[in-house]
Amino acid sequence: MIADYIDQFIMFCVGLWMSGIGFGLLAFPIQANPGQPGWWEHLIKHFKWMGPLLVVIAIVLAVAK
């Protein structure tokens, strides 16, 4: 029974991690070099909507099973 929900559990945890980084609660593990903007700065802006969306998808899939 637990094995049926492993995918949803992983998606839920990644969604929480992405939301935490997107909203500034957690630090992104890659640090930029001084004076060089990184590609991840652009990516982190998208984490604000991708993280909560992934959490919702994981919950919907878990309930649908």
All heavy atoms as a GROMACS GRO file, in nm:
protein
  515
    1MET      N    1   0.082  -0.120   0.000
    1MET     CA    2   0.000   0.000   0.000
    1MET      C    3   0.086   0.126   0.000
    1MET      O    4   0.058   0.220  -0.074
    1MET     CB    5  -0.092  -0.001   0.121
    1MET     CG    6  -0.175   0.122   0.129
    1MET     SD    7  -0.294   0.107   0.261
    1MET     CE    8  -0.335   0.276   0.280
    2ILE      N    9   0.189   0.127   0.083
    2ILE     CA   10   0.276   0.244   0.088
    2ILE      C   11   0.350   0.262  -0.044
    2ILE      O   12   0.371   0.375  -0.089
    2ILE     CB   13   0.375   0.232   0.205
    2ILE    CG1   14   0.299   0.239   0.337
    2ILE    CG2   15   0.480   0.343   0.200
    2ILE    CD1   16   0.385   0.214   0.459
    3ALA      N   17   0.385   0.152  -0.108
    3ALA     CA   18   0.458   0.159  -0.235
    3ALA      C   19   0.375   0.226  -0.344
    3ALA      O   20   0.432   0.282  -0.439
    3ALA     CB   21   0.500   0.020  -0.279
    4ASP      N   22   0.245   0.223  -0.331
    4ASP     CA   23   0.158   0.288  -0.431
    4ASP      C   24   0.169   0.439  -0.427
    4ASP      O   25   0.138   0.507  -0.525
    4ASP     CB   26   0.013   0.248  -0.408
    4ASP     CG   27  -0.012   0.100  -0.431
    4ASP    OD1   28   0.066   0.039  -0.506
    4ASP    OD2   29  -0.108   0.047  -0.372
    5TYR      N   30   0.211   0.494  -0.315
    5TYR     CA   31   0.214   0.639  -0.298
    5TYR      C   32   0.355   0.698  -0.297
    5TYR      O   33   0.372   0.816  -0.266
    5TYR     CB   34   0.142   0.677  -0.168
    5TYR     CG   35  -0.004   0.644  -0.172
    5TYR    CD1   36  -0.054   0.533  -0.106
    5TYR    CD2   37  -0.093   0.724  -0.243
    5TYR    CE1   38  -0.189   0.501  -0.110
    5TYR    CE2   39  -0.227   0.694  -0.248
    5TYR     CZ   40  -0.275   0.582  -0.181
    5TYR     OH   41  -0.408   0.553  -0.187
    6ILE      N   42   0.456   0.620  -0.332
    6ILE     CA   43   0.593   0.670  -0.329
    6ILE      C   44   0.613   0.785  -0.428
    6ILE      O   45   0.674   0.886  -0.394
    6ILE     CB   46   0.694   0.556  -0.353
    6ILE    CG1   47   0.696   0.464  -0.232
    6ILE    CG2   48   0.833   0.611  -0.382
    6ILE    CD1   49   0.784   0.343  -0.248
    7ASP      N   50   0.560   0.771  -0.548
    7ASP     CA   51   0.574   0.878  -0.649
    7ASP      C   52   0.511   1.008  -0.601
    7ASP      O   53   0.568   1.116  -0.616
    7ASP     CB   54   0.512   0.837  -0.781
    7ASP     CG   55   0.587   0.726  -0.850
    7ASP    OD1   56   0.708   0.709  -0.820
    7ASP    OD2   57   0.527   0.657  -0.933
    8GLN      N   58   0.393   0.998  -0.543
    8GLN     CA   59   0.325   1.118  -0.495
    8GLN      C   60   0.399   1.179  -0.377
    8GLN      O   61   0.405   1.301  -0.363
    8GLN     CB   62   0.181   1.086  -0.456
    8GLN     CG   63   0.091   1.061  -0.574
    8GLN     CD   64   0.103   0.921  -0.629
    8GLN    OE1   65   0.154   0.832  -0.562
    8GLN    NE2   66   0.058   0.901  -0.750
    9PHE      N   67   0.456   1.094  -0.291
    9PHE     CA   68   0.532   1.145  -0.176
    9PHE      C   69   0.655   1.221  -0.223
    9PHE      O   70   0.685   1.330  -0.171
    9PHE     CB   71   0.571   1.029  -0.084
    9PHE     CG   72   0.652   1.072   0.034
    9PHE    CD1   73   0.593   1.141   0.138
    9PHE    CD2   74   0.787   1.044   0.041
    9PHE    CE1   75   0.667   1.183   0.248
    9PHE    CE2   76   0.863   1.085   0.149
    9PHE     CZ   77   0.803   1.154   0.254
   10ILE      N   78   0.726   1.167  -0.322
   10ILE     CA   79   0.844   1.235  -0.375
   10ILE      C   80   0.804   1.366  -0.441
   10ILE      O   81   0.869   1.469  -0.419
   10ILE     CB   82   0.919   1.144  -0.473
   10ILE    CG1   83   0.980   1.025  -0.398
   10ILE    CG2   84   1.027   1.220  -0.548
   10ILE    CD1   85   1.036   0.917  -0.487
   11MET      N   86   0.697   1.365  -0.520
   11MET     CA   87   0.651   1.489  -0.584
   11MET      C   88   0.611   1.592  -0.479
   11MET      O   89   0.639   1.712  -0.495
   11MET     CB   90   0.532   1.461  -0.677
   11MET     CG   91   0.572   1.394  -0.806
   11MET     SD   92   0.437   1.347  -0.916
   11MET     CE   93   0.312   1.466  -0.890
   12PHE      N   94   0.546   1.549  -0.372
   12PHE     CA   95   0.505   1.640  -0.266
   12PHE      C   96   0.626   1.703  -0.198
   12PHE      O   97   0.630   1.825  -0.177
   12PHE     CB   98   0.419   1.563  -0.164
   12PHE     CG   99   0.362   1.648  -0.056
   12PHE    CD1  100   0.250   1.725  -0.079
   12PHE    CD2  101   0.421   1.651   0.070
   12PHE    CE1  102   0.196   1.804   0.022
   12PHE    CE2  103   0.369   1.730   0.171
   12PHE     CZ  104   0.256   1.807   0.146
   13CYS      N  105   0.728   1.621  -0.168
   13CYS     CA  106   0.848   1.674  -0.102
   13CYS      C  107   0.924   1.770  -0.192
   13CYS      O  108   0.971   1.874  -0.146
   13CYS     CB  109   0.939   1.558  -0.060
   13CYS     SG  110   0.870   1.460   0.074
   14VAL      N  111   0.935   1.738  -0.320
   14VAL     CA  112   1.004   1.828  -0.413
   14VAL      C  113   0.924   1.958  -0.428
   14VAL      O  114   0.983   2.067  -0.437
   14VAL     CB  115   1.025   1.759  -0.550
   14VAL    CG1  116   1.074   1.857  -0.655
   14VAL    CG2  117   1.122   1.644  -0.535
   15GLY      N  118   0.793   1.948  -0.429
   15GLY     CA  119   0.710   2.068  -0.436
   15GLY      C  120   0.729   2.158  -0.315
   15GLY      O  121   0.736   2.280  -0.327
   16LEU      N  122   0.740   2.097  -0.197
   16LEU     CA  123   0.767   2.176  -0.076
   16LEU      C  124   0.905   2.241  -0.083
   16LEU      O  125   0.922   2.357  -0.045
   16LEU     CB  126   0.757   2.088   0.049
   16LEU     CG  127   0.619   2.040   0.088
   16LEU    CD1  128   0.627   1.948   0.209
   16LEU    CD2  129   0.526   2.157   0.115
   17TRP      N  130   1.004   2.166  -0.132
   17TRP     CA  131   1.140   2.220  -0.146
   17TRP      C  132   1.142   2.337  -0.244
   17TRP      O  133   1.199   2.442  -0.216
   17TRP     CB  134   1.235   2.109  -0.191
   17TRP     CG  135   1.374   2.154  -0.214
   17TRP    CD1  136   1.469   2.178  -0.121
   17TRP    CD2  137   1.436   2.180  -0.341
   17TRP    NE1  138   1.587   2.217  -0.181
   17TRP    CE2  139   1.568   2.219  -0.317
   17TRP    CE3  140   1.391   2.175  -0.472
   17TRP    CZ2  141   1.656   2.253  -0.419
   17TRP    CZ3  142   1.478   2.207  -0.574
   17TRP    CH2  143   1.610   2.246  -0.546
   18MET      N  144   1.076   2.320  -0.359
   18MET     CA  145   1.072   2.427  -0.459
   18MET      C  146   0.999   2.550  -0.404
   18MET      O  147   1.041   2.663  -0.429
   18MET     CB  148   1.004   2.378  -0.587
   18MET     CG  149   1.087   2.280  -0.666
   18MET     SD  150   0.997   2.209  -0.805
   18MET     CE  151   0.991   2.350  -0.913
   19SER      N  152   0.890   2.528  -0.332
   19SER     CA  153   0.817   2.640  -0.273
   19SER      C  154   0.902   2.713  -0.170
   19SER      O  155   0.902   2.836  -0.165
   19SER     CB  156   0.688   2.590  -0.207
   19SER     OG  157   0.603   2.533  -0.302
   20GLY      N  158   0.973   2.637  -0.089
   20GLY     CA  159   1.060   2.699   0.012
   20GLY      C  160   1.168   2.785  -0.050
   20GLY      O  161   1.198   2.894  -0.002
   21ILE      N  162   1.227   2.738  -0.158
   21ILE     CA  163   1.330   2.817  -0.226
   21ILE      C  164   1.268   2.937  -0.298
   21ILE      O  165   1.319   3.048  -0.292
   21ILE     CB  166   1.409   2.729  -0.325
   21ILE    CG1  167   1.497   2.633  -0.247
   21ILE    CG2  168   1.493   2.814  -0.419
   21ILE    CD1  169   1.574   2.535  -0.331
   22GLY      N  170   1.155   2.914  -0.364
   22GLY     CA  171   1.090   3.022  -0.439
   22GLY      C  172   1.046   3.137  -0.352
   22GLY      O  173   1.054   3.254  -0.391
   23PHE      N  174   0.999   3.107  -0.231
   23PHE     CA  175   0.952   3.212  -0.141
   23PHE      C  176   1.060   3.258  -0.043
   23PHE      O  177   1.032   3.336   0.047
   23PHE     CB  178   0.827   3.165  -0.067
   23PHE     CG  179   0.707   3.154  -0.156
   23PHE    CD1  180   0.659   3.030  -0.194
   23PHE    CD2  181   0.643   3.267  -0.204
   23PHE    CE1  182   0.549   3.019  -0.277
   23PHE    CE2  183   0.533   3.258  -0.287
   23PHE     CZ  184   0.487   3.133  -0.325
   24GLY      N  185   1.183   3.209  -0.059
   24GLY     CA  186   1.294   3.258   0.022
   24GLY      C  187   1.308   3.195   0.159
   24GLY      O  188   1.383   3.247   0.242
   25LEU      N  189   1.239   3.086   0.186
   25LEU     CA  190   1.250   3.022   0.316
   25LEU      C  191   1.374   2.933   0.325
   25LEU      O  192   1.425   2.908   0.433
   25LEU     CB  193   1.125   2.939   0.345
   25LEU     CG  194   0.993   3.016   0.345
   25LEU    CD1  195   0.876   2.922   0.358
   25LEU    CD2  196   0.993   3.120   0.456
   26LEU      N  197   1.419   2.883   0.212
   26LEU     CA  198   1.538   2.800   0.203
   26LEU      C  199   1.638   2.865   0.108
   26LEU      O  200   1.599   2.940   0.019
   26LEU     CB  201   1.504   2.660   0.151
   26LEU     CG  202   1.406   2.577   0.233
   26LEU    CD1  203   1.367   2.451   0.158
   26LEU    CD2  204   1.466   2.543   0.367
   27ALA      N  205   1.764   2.834   0.125
   27ALA     CA  206   1.868   2.888   0.036
   27ALA      C  207   1.890   2.791  -0.079
   27ALA      O  208   1.892   2.670  -0.060
   27ALA     CB  209   1.998   2.908   0.113
   28PHE      N  210   1.909   2.845  -0.198
   28PHE     CA  211   1.939   2.762  -0.315
   28PHE      C  212   2.081   2.711  -0.301
   28PHE      O  213   2.172   2.786  -0.265
   28PHE     CB  214   1.922   2.845  -0.442
   28PHE     CG  215   1.914   2.762  -0.567
   28PHE    CD1  216   1.809   2.675  -0.586
   28PHE    CD2  217   2.011   2.772  -0.664
   28PHE    CE1  218   1.800   2.599  -0.701
   28PHE    CE2  219   2.003   2.697  -0.779
   28PHE     CZ  220   1.897   2.609  -0.798
   29PRO      N  221   2.107   2.583  -0.326
   29PRO     CA  222   2.240   2.526  -0.298
   29PRO      C  223   2.352   2.577  -0.388
   29PRO      O  224   2.468   2.562  -0.354
   29PRO     CB  225   2.220   2.376  -0.318
   29PRO     CG  226   2.097   2.362  -0.399
   29PRO     CD  227   2.013   2.483  -0.370
   30ILE      N  228   2.322   2.641  -0.500
   30ILE     CA  229   2.425   2.692  -0.590
   30ILE      C  230   2.443   2.842  -0.565
   30ILE      O  231   2.347   2.917  -0.565
   30ILE     CB  232   2.387   2.668  -0.737
   30ILE    CG1  233   2.372   2.519  -0.764
   30ILE    CG2  234   2.491   2.729  -0.830
   30ILE    CD1  235   2.319   2.487  -0.901
   31GLN      N  236   2.565   2.884  -0.544
   31GLN     CA  237   2.594   3.025  -0.520
   31GLN      C  238   2.653   3.088  -0.646
   31GLN      O  239   2.734   3.026  -0.714
   31GLN     CB  240   2.693   3.040  -0.404
   31GLN     CG  241   2.642   2.985  -0.273
   31GLN     CD  242   2.516   3.055  -0.225
   31GLN    OE1  243   2.501   3.175  -0.241
   31GLN    NE2  244   2.425   2.979  -0.166
   32ALA      N  245   2.614   3.210  -0.676
   32ALA     CA  246   2.662   3.280  -0.795
   32ALA      C  247   2.801   3.335  -0.771
   32ALA      O  248   2.839   3.369  -0.659
   32ALA     CB  249   2.567   3.393  -0.831
   33ASN      N  250   2.877   3.343  -0.878
   33ASN     CA  251   3.006   3.411  -0.871
   33ASN      C  252   2.980   3.561  -0.862
   33ASN      O  253   2.886   3.612  -0.923
   33ASN     CB  254   3.090   3.381  -0.996
   33ASN     CG  255   3.131   3.236  -1.002
   33ASN    OD1  256   3.144   3.172  -0.899
   33ASN    ND2  257   3.150   3.185  -1.122
   34PRO      N  258   3.061   3.634  -0.789
   34PRO     CA  259   3.038   3.779  -0.778
   34PRO      C  260   3.040   3.847  -0.916
   34PRO      O  261   3.130   3.825  -0.995
   34PRO     CB  262   3.155   3.826  -0.693
   34PRO     CG  263   3.202   3.706  -0.619
   34PRO     CD  264   3.173   3.589  -0.709
   35GLY      N  265   2.939   3.925  -0.942
   35GLY     CA  266   2.932   4.001  -1.066
   35GLY      C  267   2.875   3.924  -1.184
   35GLY      O  268   2.857   3.980  -1.291
   36GLN      N  269   2.843   3.797  -1.166
   36GLN     CA  270   2.787   3.718  -1.275
   36GLN      C  271   2.648   3.667  -1.236
   36GLN      O  272   2.637   3.585  -1.145
   36GLN     CB  273   2.875   3.598  -1.308
   36GLN     CG  274   3.005   3.632  -1.372
   36GLN     CD  275   3.084   3.506  -1.407
   36GLN    OE1  276   3.074   3.407  -1.338
   36GLN    NE2  277   3.161   3.514  -1.513
   37PRO      N  278   2.545   3.715  -1.303
   37PRO     CA  279   2.412   3.661  -1.273
   37PRO      C  280   2.402   3.518  -1.326
   37PRO      O  281   2.447   3.488  -1.436
   37PRO     CB  282   2.317   3.755  -1.345
   37PRO     CG  283   2.398   3.816  -1.453
   37PRO     CD  284   2.539   3.820  -1.402
   38GLY      N  285   2.347   3.430  -1.249
   38GLY     CA  286   2.337   3.290  -1.289
   38GLY      C  287   2.203   3.259  -1.351
   38GLY      O  288   2.105   3.331  -1.332
   39TRP      N  289   2.199   3.150  -1.425
   39TRP     CA  290   2.073   3.107  -1.486
   39TRP      C  291   1.972   3.066  -1.380
   39TRP      O  292   1.852   3.070  -1.402
   39TRP     CB  293   2.100   2.989  -1.581
   39TRP     CG  294   2.167   2.873  -1.513
   39TRP    CD1  295   2.300   2.851  -1.504
   39TRP    CD2  296   2.104   2.767  -1.443
   39TRP    NE1  297   2.325   2.737  -1.434
   39TRP    CE2  298   2.206   2.682  -1.394
   39TRP    CE3  299   1.972   2.733  -1.416
   39TRP    CZ2  300   2.180   2.568  -1.321
   39TRP    CZ3  301   1.946   2.619  -1.342
   39TRP    CH2  302   2.050   2.537  -1.296
   40TRP      N  303   2.023   3.027  -1.263
   40TRP     CA  304   1.933   2.981  -1.157
   40TRP      C  305   1.852   3.095  -1.097
   40TRP      O  306   1.747   3.072  -1.041
   40TRP     CB  307   2.010   2.907  -1.048
   40TRP     CG  308   2.126   2.985  -0.996
   40TRP    CD1  309   2.124   3.078  -0.897
   40TRP    CD2  310   2.259   2.979  -1.043
   40TRP    NE1  311   2.249   3.130  -0.879
   40TRP    CE2  312   2.334   3.071  -0.967
   40TRP    CE3  313   2.324   2.906  -1.141
   40TRP    CZ2  314   2.470   3.092  -0.988
   40TRP    CZ3  315   2.459   2.927  -1.160
   40TRP    CH2  316   2.530   3.018  -1.084
   41GLU      N  317   1.903   3.217  -1.106
   41GLU     CA  318   1.823   3.330  -1.054
   41GLU      C  319   1.692   3.342  -1.131
   41GLU      O  320   1.588   3.374  -1.074
   41GLU     CB  321   1.904   3.459  -1.064
   41GLU     CG  322   2.023   3.463  -0.970
   41GLU     CD  323   2.108   3.586  -0.990
   41GLU    OE1  324   2.073   3.670  -1.076
   41GLU    OE2  325   2.210   3.599  -0.920
   42HIS      N  326   1.698   3.316  -1.261
   42HIS     CA  327   1.577   3.319  -1.342
   42HIS      C  328   1.488   3.199  -1.308
   42HIS      O  329   1.366   3.211  -1.304
   42HIS     CB  330   1.615   3.317  -1.491
   42HIS     CG  331   1.498   3.323  -1.582
   42HIS    ND1  332   1.418   3.434  -1.595
   42HIS    CD2  333   1.446   3.230  -1.665
   42HIS    CE1  334   1.323   3.410  -1.682
   42HIS    NE2  335   1.337   3.286  -1.726
   43LEU      N  336   1.550   3.086  -1.281
   43LEU     CA  337   1.475   2.965  -1.248
   43LEU      C  338   1.404   2.977  -1.114
   43LEU      O  339   1.290   2.932  -1.099
   43LEU     CB  340   1.570   2.845  -1.247
   43LEU     CG  341   1.508   2.709  -1.218
   43LEU    CD1  342   1.414   2.669  -1.330
   43LEU    CD2  343   1.617   2.606  -1.199
   44ILE      N  344   1.470   3.039  -1.018
   44ILE     CA  345   1.412   3.051  -0.883
   44ILE      C  346   1.282   3.132  -0.887
   44ILE      O  347   1.190   3.105  -0.811
   44ILE     CB  348   1.514   3.114  -0.787
   44ILE    CG1  349   1.626   3.015  -0.760
   44ILE    CG2  350   1.450   3.157  -0.657
   44ILE    CD1  351   1.740   3.071  -0.678
   45LYS      N  352   1.273   3.228  -0.977
   45LYS     CA  353   1.149   3.306  -0.990
   45LYS      C  354   1.032   3.217  -1.028
   45LYS      O  355   0.919   3.241  -0.988
   45LYS     CB  356   1.167   3.416  -1.093
   45LYS     CG  357   1.266   3.522  -1.051
   45LYS     CD  358   1.286   3.626  -1.159
   45LYS     CE  359   1.396   3.722  -1.120
   45LYS     NZ  360   1.429   3.815  -1.228
   46HIS      N  361   1.059   3.112  -1.105
   46HIS     CA  362   0.952   3.021  -1.146
   46HIS      C  363   0.915   2.922  -1.036
   46HIS      O  364   0.808   2.862  -1.040
   46HIS     CB  365   0.994   2.945  -1.273
   46HIS     CG  366   1.003   3.031  -1.393
   46HIS    ND1  367   0.892   3.085  -1.453
   46HIS    CD2  368   1.110   3.074  -1.464
   46HIS    CE1  369   0.930   3.158  -1.557
   46HIS    NE2  370   1.063   3.153  -1.565
   47PHE      N  371   1.002   2.904  -0.937
   47PHE     CA  372   0.974   2.812  -0.828
   47PHE      C  373   0.853   2.858  -0.746
   47PHE      O  374   0.790   2.776  -0.680
   47PHE     CB  375   1.095   2.797  -0.736
   47PHE     CG  376   1.200   2.701  -0.786
   47PHE    CD1  377   1.196   2.653  -0.916
   47PHE    CD2  378   1.302   2.660  -0.705
   47PHE    CE1  379   1.292   2.565  -0.963
   47PHE    CE2  380   1.399   2.572  -0.749
   47PHE     CZ  381   1.393   2.524  -0.878
   48LYS      N  382   0.821   2.986  -0.750
   48LYS     CA  383   0.707   3.038  -0.673
   48LYS      C  384   0.575   2.979  -0.722
   48LYS      O  385   0.481   2.965  -0.645
   48LYS     CB  386   0.701   3.190  -0.680
   48LYS     CG  387   0.806   3.257  -0.597
   48LYS     CD  388   0.788   3.407  -0.600
   48LYS     CE  389   0.896   3.472  -0.516
   48LYS     NZ  390   0.882   3.618  -0.516
   49TRP      N  391   0.565   2.946  -0.849
   49TRP     CA  392   0.441   2.885  -0.899
   49TRP      C  393   0.457   2.737  -0.928
   49TRP      O  394   0.360   2.661  -0.919
   49TRP     CB  395   0.388   2.959  -1.022
   49TRP     CG  396   0.476   2.954  -1.143
   49TRP    CD1  397   0.570   3.043  -1.179
   49TRP    CD2  398   0.476   2.853  -1.245
   49TRP    NE1  399   0.632   3.005  -1.296
   49TRP    CE2  400   0.574   2.888  -1.340
   49TRP    CE3  401   0.402   2.737  -1.267
   49TRP    CZ2  402   0.601   2.811  -1.452
   49TRP    CZ3  403   0.429   2.661  -1.379
   49TRP    CH2  404   0.527   2.698  -1.470
   50MET      N  405   0.578   2.692  -0.960
   50MET     CA  406   0.598   2.550  -0.990
   50MET      C  407   0.589   2.463  -0.865
   50MET      O  408   0.537   2.351  -0.870
   50MET     CB  409   0.733   2.527  -1.059
   50MET     CG  410   0.739   2.581  -1.200
   50MET     SD  411   0.884   2.536  -1.297
   50MET     CE  412   1.020   2.556  -1.187
   51GLY      N  413   0.641   2.511  -0.752
   51GLY     CA  414   0.637   2.434  -0.628
   51GLY      C  415   0.496   2.406  -0.580
   51GLY      O  416   0.459   2.289  -0.561
   52PRO      N  417   0.414   2.510  -0.563
   52PRO     CA  418   0.275   2.484  -0.520
   52PRO      C  419   0.196   2.400  -0.622
   52PRO      O  420   0.115   2.317  -0.583
   52PRO     CB  421   0.215   2.624  -0.507
   52PRO     CG  422   0.331   2.712  -0.479
   52PRO     CD  423   0.446   2.653  -0.557
   53LEU      N  424   0.224   2.420  -0.751
   53LEU     CA  425   0.156   2.340  -0.853
   53LEU      C  426   0.192   2.192  -0.839
   53LEU      O  427   0.106   2.105  -0.849
   53LEU     CB  428   0.191   2.390  -0.992
   53LEU     CG  429   0.127   2.315  -1.109
   53LEU    CD1  430  -0.024   2.331  -1.106
   53LEU    CD2  431   0.184   2.365  -1.241
   54LEU      N  432   0.318   2.163  -0.813
   54LEU     CA  433   0.362   2.025  -0.795
   54LEU      C  434   0.299   1.962  -0.671
   54LEU      O  435   0.262   1.845  -0.672
   54LEU     CB  436   0.514   2.019  -0.788
   54LEU     CG  437   0.579   1.883  -0.803
   54LEU    CD1  438   0.540   1.819  -0.935
   54LEU    CD2  439   0.729   1.896  -0.794
   55VAL      N  440   0.284   2.040  -0.565
   55VAL     CA  441   0.219   1.990  -0.444
   55VAL      C  442   0.073   1.956  -0.473
   55VAL      O  443   0.023   1.850  -0.433
   55VAL     CB  444   0.230   2.093  -0.329
   55VAL    CG1  445   0.141   2.055  -0.212
   55VAL    CG2  446   0.374   2.108  -0.284
   56VAL      N  447   0.004   2.042  -0.544
   56VAL     CA  448  -0.137   2.018  -0.577
   56VAL      C  449  -0.150   1.895  -0.666
   56VAL      O  450  -0.239   1.811  -0.644
   56VAL     CB  451  -0.199   2.143  -0.645
   56VAL    CG1  452  -0.334   2.112  -0.705
   56VAL    CG2  453  -0.210   2.256  -0.546
   57ILE      N  454  -0.063   1.880  -0.765
   57ILE     CA  455  -0.068   1.763  -0.854
   57ILE      C  456  -0.045   1.635  -0.773
   57ILE      O  457  -0.112   1.535  -0.795
   57ILE     CB  458   0.034   1.778  -0.967
   57ILE    CG1  459  -0.009   1.888  -1.064
   57ILE    CG2  460   0.052   1.646  -1.042
   57ILE    CD1  461   0.095   1.923  -1.169
   58ALA      N  462   0.051   1.638  -0.681
   58ALA     CA  463   0.078   1.519  -0.599
   58ALA      C  464  -0.043   1.482  -0.514
   58ALA      O  465  -0.076   1.363  -0.502
   58ALA     CB  466   0.199   1.544  -0.511
   59ILE      N  467  -0.109   1.580  -0.457
   59ILE     CA  468  -0.227   1.553  -0.375
   59ILE      C  469  -0.342   1.498  -0.460
   59ILE      O  470  -0.407   1.401  -0.422
   59ILE     CB  471  -0.270   1.679  -0.298
   59ILE    CG1  472  -0.165   1.714  -0.192
   59ILE    CG2  473  -0.408   1.661  -0.234
   59ILE    CD1  474  -0.186   1.847  -0.125
   60VAL      N  475  -0.362   1.557  -0.576
   60VAL     CA  476  -0.470   1.511  -0.666
   60VAL      C  477  -0.443   1.366  -0.710
   60VAL      O  478  -0.534   1.283  -0.711
   60VAL     CB  479  -0.484   1.604  -0.788
   60VAL    CG1  480  -0.572   1.543  -0.896
   60VAL    CG2  481  -0.540   1.739  -0.743
   61LEU      N  482  -0.319   1.335  -0.746
   61LEU     CA  483  -0.288   1.198  -0.786
   61LEU      C  484  -0.301   1.099  -0.671
   61LEU      O  485  -0.345   0.985  -0.692
   61LEU     CB  486  -0.147   1.193  -0.845
   61LEU     CG  487  -0.128   1.258  -0.982
   61LEU    CD1  488   0.019   1.255  -1.022
   61LEU    CD2  489  -0.213   1.190  -1.086
   62ALA      N  490  -0.266   1.141  -0.551
   62ALA     CA  491  -0.279   1.052  -0.436
   62ALA      C  492  -0.426   1.024  -0.405
   62ALA      O  493  -0.464   0.912  -0.370
   62ALA     CB  494  -0.209   1.112  -0.315
   63VAL      N  495  -0.510   1.126  -0.417
   63VAL     CA  496  -0.653   1.108  -0.390
   63VAL      C  497  -0.717   1.025  -0.501
   63VAL      O  498  -0.808   0.945  -0.473
   63VAL     CB  499  -0.722   1.246  -0.375
   63VAL    CG1  500  -0.873   1.232  -0.372
   63VAL    CG2  501  -0.671   1.317  -0.251
   64ALA      N  502  -0.670   1.040  -0.623
   64ALA     CA  503  -0.729   0.967  -0.735
   64ALA      C  504  -0.699   0.818  -0.729
   64ALA      O  505  -0.772   0.738  -0.785
   64ALA     CB  506  -0.677   1.025  -0.867
   65LYS      N  507  -0.590   0.780  -0.661
   65LYS     CA  508  -0.558   0.637  -0.648
   65LYS      C  509  -0.653   0.580  -0.550
   65LYS      O  510  -0.692   0.497  -0.507
   65LYS     CB  511  -0.415   0.617  -0.604
   65LYS     CG  512  -0.322   0.613  -0.720
   65LYS     CD  513  -0.188   0.562  -0.675
   65LYS     CE  514  -0.101   0.546  -0.798
   65LYS     NZ  515   0.024   0.485  -0.769
   0.00000   0.00000   0.00000
